[in-house]
Structure formats: structure tokens, C-alpha cells
Amino acid sequence: MKRSGFTLIELLLVIGIIAILASIVIVAINPKKQLADAHDAQRRSDVNTVLNAVYQYAIDNKGNLPSCIAVTSKNICTGGSECTGVTAGCDLDVLTGSYLVNLPTDPSGATGNDTMYDIIQDANGRVTVSAPVAENTTITVTR
């Protein structure tokens, strides 16, 4: 009488090998890093979009930037001149319509009027837009 089939040791060995290979694949793919990279790519795009809109506004307004952009760093906000609930807010709603459909907001879940992006003008007149909550690297664009 001959029995066919797998022994318990053979089954455990195969399951162990599959578990090791699955853990290697999960570590190689690293979904958390992939998501962080996707968010940072969106932030880079948003920062460039805001900066381009600011300069398009300046071109159309004889070189004048939106009035709230100053030498001190400000949070870009939406929702009217008071920027309710945003400390040191810079309302860039003037850019919506002609230059932007909507002001972009940080993909990490910006709430309220704060877009979670910052804007500053240095002493030489160069404007910098940054994403201070970037996950992997600092995202800053200056023109």
C-alpha cells in the first residue's frame, strides 16, 4: 500500500519559502514610500503652478505682485482677505479665475482655508513658494 501526497514538513517548508518571498517583495515595493513620493510629486506640481500664476498676475499688472506677498513668510490661504483661522495668511484668491481654477491644497489633507503652502518675497524681489510639510525632501521653488 503506497500513499501519495505531501508530508507536513514539505508543506511547512513551501509555506515558509512563500512567506519569505512575499516579505521581500513587500519590502521592495514599499507602499508607504511610493505614496510619499506621489504626494511630493503633487506638491512640486502645486508649488510650480502657484508660482507661475503669481508671475502671470505680475505680468498682467505692470509688475505688481499680489499685495499680501511680503518679506516675511506667509501661509497661502483661500476664502477672502481675512484668511480665517490661518496665522500670517496670504490670500491669493485674486489668482483664481484668470490664472488658476482653484488654489491647490496639500495632498496630505489641508483643511479650512490653509493650503499648507507658503510664499515669501526676498529683499531682491524674488518670490519663493514652498511646501513645508513635504514627506521626503524639502520642496521649494524660487524665481
C-alpha positions in Angstrom: 0.0 0.0 0.0 1.6 3.2 -1.3 0.4 6.6 -0.1 0.7 9.7 -2.3 0.7 13.3 -1.1 2.8 15.7 0.8 4.2 15.4 4.2 3.7 18.0 6.9 7.4 19.1 6.7 7.2 19.6 2.9 4.0 21.7 3.3 5.6 23.9 6.0 8.8 24.3 4.0 6.8 25.5 1.0 4.7 27.9 3.1 7.8 29.3 4.7 9.5 29.9 1.4 6.4 31.7 0.1 6.3 33.9 3.2 9.9 34.9 2.9 9.5 35.7 -0.8 6.3 37.7 -0.1 8.1 39.8 2.6 10.9 40.5 0.3 8.5 41.7 -2.4 6.6 43.9 0.1 9.8 45.5 1.3 11.0 46.1 -2.3 7.7 47.7 -3.3 7.4 49.7 0.0 3.9 51.2 -0.5 4.4 53.9 2.1 7.4 55.3 0.3 5.5 55.1 -3.0 2.6 57.1 -1.6 5.0 59.7 -0.1 6.7 60.0 -3.5 3.4 60.5 -5.2 2.4 63.2 -2.6 5.7 65.0 -3.1 5.3 65.0 -6.9 1.9 66.6 -6.4 3.4 69.2 -4.1 6.1 70.0 -6.6 3.5 70.5 -9.3 1.3 72.7 -7.0 4.3 74.9 -6.0 5.2 75.5 -9.6 1.6 76.1 -10.5 1.2 78.8 -7.8 4.5 80.4 -8.7 3.6 80.5 -12.4 0.2 82.1 -11.6 1.8 84.7 -9.4 4.2 85.7 -12.2 1.4 85.7 -14.8 -0.6 88.0 -12.4 2.5 90.3 -12.2 2.9 90.4 -16.0 -0.8 91.5 -16.4 -0.5 94.1 -13.6 2.6 96.1 -14.6 5.0 94.0 -12.5 3.0 94.3 -9.3 2.6 91.1 -7.3 -0.5 90.3 -5.2 -0.4 92.7 -2.3 -0.1 90.1 0.5 3.2 88.7 -0.7 5.8 90.2 1.7 9.3 89.7 3.0 8.0 87.6 5.9 6.9 84.1 5.1 3.1 83.7 4.9 0.8 80.7 4.6 -1.1 80.7 1.3 -4.8 80.7 2.2 -8.2 81.0 0.4 -11.5 82.3 1.4 -11.3 86.1 1.4 -8.9 88.7 2.8 -9.3 87.7 6.4 -8.0 84.1 5.8 -10.0 82.9 8.8 -8.0 80.5 11.1 -4.7 80.9 9.2 -1.8 82.5 11.0 0.1 85.0 8.9 -2.1 84.2 5.9 -1.7 85.5 2.3 -4.9 85.4 0.4 -4.2 84.5 -3.2 -7.8 84.2 -4.3 -7.0 87.0 -6.7 -5.3 84.4 -8.8 -8.4 82.1 -9.2 -10.4 82.6 -12.3 -7.9 84.1 -14.7 -4.7 82.3 -13.6 -5.9 79.2 -11.6 -9.1 77.3 -11.5 -8.6 76.8 -7.7 -5.7 77.3 -5.4 -4.0 73.9 -5.0 -4.0 72.4 -1.5 -1.5 70.0 0.0 -2.4 66.3 -0.7 -1.9 65.4 3.0 -5.3 66.7 3.7 -5.3 70.5 4.1 -8.4 71.7 5.8 -10.2 75.0 6.1 -8.6 78.0 4.4 -5.0 76.9 4.8 -3.5 75.4 1.6 -0.4 74.3 3.6 1.9 76.0 1.1 4.0 79.1 2.0 5.0 82.1 0.0 7.7 84.8 0.6 9.4 87.6 -1.4 13.1 88.2 -0.6 14.8 91.6 -0.5 15.8 91.2 -4.2 12.2 90.8 -5.3 12.4 87.0 -5.9 9.4 85.0 -4.9 9.7 81.6 -3.2 6.8 79.1 -2.8 7.4 76.1 -0.6 5.7 73.0 0.7 6.8 72.8 4.3 5.0 69.5 5.0 6.8 67.5 2.3 7.4 63.9 3.3 10.8 63.1 1.7 12.6 66.3 0.7 12.1 70.0 1.1 10.2 71.4 -1.8 11.0 75.0 -2.6 10.9 76.9 -5.9 12.3 80.4 -6.3 12.0 82.8 -9.2 
